[in-house]
Structures are given as C-alpha cells and as structure tokens.
Amino acid sequence: MSNDPADGTGRPDRTDRIDVRGPRFGAALTTVVLAAVLITGSGPLLAVQALVFAVGAAAGVQHSPYAWLFKAAVRPRLSPPTEFEAGAPPRFAQSVGLFFALVGLAGYFLGPQWLGLAATGCALAAAFLNAAFGYCLGCEMYLLLRRTVGRTAG
C-alpha cells in the first residue's frame, strides 16, 4: 500500500498523503486496546476505541487521537518518512473498524455476549495484521471497491 495511487484509480493524489508508520502505530495501540477488551469483557473500553475509530473515520486517520500521539511522541524520534500512502484507504479502514466496534458494543450491552466477543475479535485480527505485518484489510477492501465501482461505472 505504501506508494499506491491515492484511490485505486491509477491517479496519485499528493494532497492527502500520510506517513505509513502512523497508521501502523495506531493499529498497534488498537491491538492492545482490543485485546484488553477481549480479556476483560469491558464494553466501556470498547466504547473508547469506537470513539477513536469514529474520529479517524470522520476527520481522517491523520487526525485521530492515536495519530496525535504518534506525531507528538513517536515521529520526532524517528528518521524522516520515506514512504507515504493516501489517507482515503486508512480512513475507510477506520469506518470498518467503527462498524465492528459498534456491533461489538451491541453485543456487550444488549446481548448476546458472543456477538461482542466475535466482533471485537474480528477487529482485533485486522488491527494485528496491520500492526505486525503492515497489511491493512480495510485499506485493501477500499481499493477493491474502488476498482470494482470504477469498472462497472465506466
């Protein structure tokens, strides 16, 4: 994903490029939070993560609380970024994470409990893949949807 076109159309968009390390850092924090949710069964902690997803989906991943922490505490200690990616795919991924978090919240607060566990587990698996291997499932879904919609619309 690192130097892919912005929206999967083949046209790079240089106005919305983000350091690839930021979303991976956010995914690592998300992995820790979601693992804690599964271990503790804490619906309120999942609600906090849902809020983080909501900010990332609405304002862009580069404006999420985890991005702020990355910019303030981590990035100054790193070398300048050499790889960038478009902001739209990670923003879409935040929307997917928000969906799973909301389904998880419904399970934890309204039942059945297994729904909360399953939805949280799915979000955790996706976050872990991004944090550990740099593979963003939501980003890949975004690019696949853009290519599919582009082919059927044209």
Buried (B, 14 or more C-beta within 10 A) or exposed (E): BEEBBBBBEEEBEEEBBBBBBBBBBBBBBBBEBBBBBBEEBBBEBBBBBBBBBBBBBEEBBBEBBBBEBBBEEEBEEEEEEEEBBBBBBBBBBBBBBBBBBBBBBBBBEEEEEEBBBBBBBBBBEBBBBBBEEBBBBBBBBBBEEBBEEEEEEE
